[in-house]
Amino acid sequence: MEILAQLFPFIILLAIMYFIIIRPQQQQQKKHQEMIEALKKGDKIVTTGGLIAEVRKVEEEFFVARINESTEVKLVKDAINRKYGDEA
């Protein structure tokens, strides 16, 4: 019984950390992943490097994006920060 009394503050601290730090971060990551999966041809995106591009083709692990009229690049899905025009 005494060991439970000693572990109780530690358990409470872990629970607080989970609900304040870990859970919101997991929800944000899930929301970002859903946004990436929902991107389609014609959507404008912002990369983690700050480039604004238009999605031209969606592949399994990559996007082909157009930066200007004559330049298309292949981007890894992890390089997408957000959809252009969406609030941060």
C-alpha positions as CSV (number, residue, x, y, z in Angstrom):
1,M,0.0,0.0,0.0
2,E,2.9,2.3,0.8
3,I,4.4,1.8,-2.7
4,L,1.1,2.9,-4.2
5,A,1.2,6.1,-2.2
6,Q,4.8,6.8,-3.5
7,L,3.8,6.1,-7.1
8,F,0.6,8.0,-7.1
9,P,2.2,11.5,-7.8
10,F,4.3,10.0,-10.6
11,I,1.2,8.5,-12.2
12,I,-0.7,11.8,-11.9
13,L,2.3,13.6,-13.5
14,L,2.3,11.1,-16.4
15,A,-1.4,11.6,-16.9
16,I,-1.1,15.4,-17.0
17,M,1.8,15.2,-19.5
18,Y,-0.3,12.9,-21.7
19,F,-3.3,15.2,-21.8
20,I,-1.4,18.5,-22.1
21,I,1.5,17.5,-24.4
22,I,1.3,14.1,-26.1
23,R,-2.4,13.8,-27.0
24,P,-2.7,17.2,-28.7
25,Q,0.4,16.6,-30.6
26,Q,-1.0,13.2,-31.8
27,Q,-4.2,14.9,-32.9
28,Q,-2.4,17.6,-34.8
29,Q,-0.2,15.0,-36.5
30,K,-3.4,13.0,-37.5
31,K,-5.1,16.1,-38.8
32,H,-2.0,17.0,-40.9
33,Q,-1.9,13.4,-42.3
34,E,-5.5,13.6,-43.3
35,M,-4.9,17.0,-45.0
36,I,-2.1,15.4,-47.0
37,E,-4.2,12.4,-48.0
38,A,-7.0,14.8,-49.1
39,L,-4.8,16.8,-51.5
40,K,-5.7,16.5,-55.2
41,K,-4.7,17.9,-58.5
42,G,-5.1,21.6,-58.7
43,D,-4.6,22.3,-54.9
44,K,-2.1,24.9,-53.9
45,I,0.4,23.9,-51.2
46,V,3.2,25.4,-49.1
47,T,6.2,23.2,-48.6
48,T,8.3,23.1,-45.4
49,G,10.9,25.1,-47.3
50,G,8.3,27.9,-48.0
51,L,7.7,27.2,-51.7
52,I,4.2,27.7,-53.0
53,A,3.3,25.2,-55.7
54,E,0.3,23.6,-57.4
55,V,-0.3,19.9,-57.2
56,R,-0.2,18.4,-60.7
57,K,-0.2,14.7,-59.9
58,V,-0.7,12.6,-56.8
59,E,1.4,9.4,-56.5
60,E,1.7,6.9,-53.6
61,E,4.7,8.6,-51.8
62,F,5.2,11.7,-53.9
63,F,3.5,14.7,-55.4
64,V,4.4,16.3,-58.8
65,A,4.0,20.0,-58.3
66,R,4.3,23.0,-60.6
67,I,6.2,25.9,-59.2
68,N,5.8,28.1,-62.3
69,E,4.7,27.8,-65.9
70,S,7.8,25.7,-67.0
71,T,9.0,24.0,-63.8
72,E,7.6,20.9,-62.2
73,V,9.2,19.2,-59.2
74,K,8.6,15.9,-57.4
75,L,8.0,16.4,-53.7
76,V,7.9,13.8,-50.9
77,K,4.6,13.9,-49.1
78,D,6.4,14.7,-45.8
79,A,7.7,18.0,-47.4
80,I,4.2,19.4,-47.4
81,N,3.5,21.9,-44.6
82,R,0.0,23.0,-45.4
83,K,-2.5,23.8,-48.0
84,Y,-2.1,27.3,-49.4
85,G,-4.9,29.7,-48.2
86,D,-5.6,27.6,-45.0
87,E,-5.0,29.3,-41.7
88,A,-1.8,28.1,-40.1
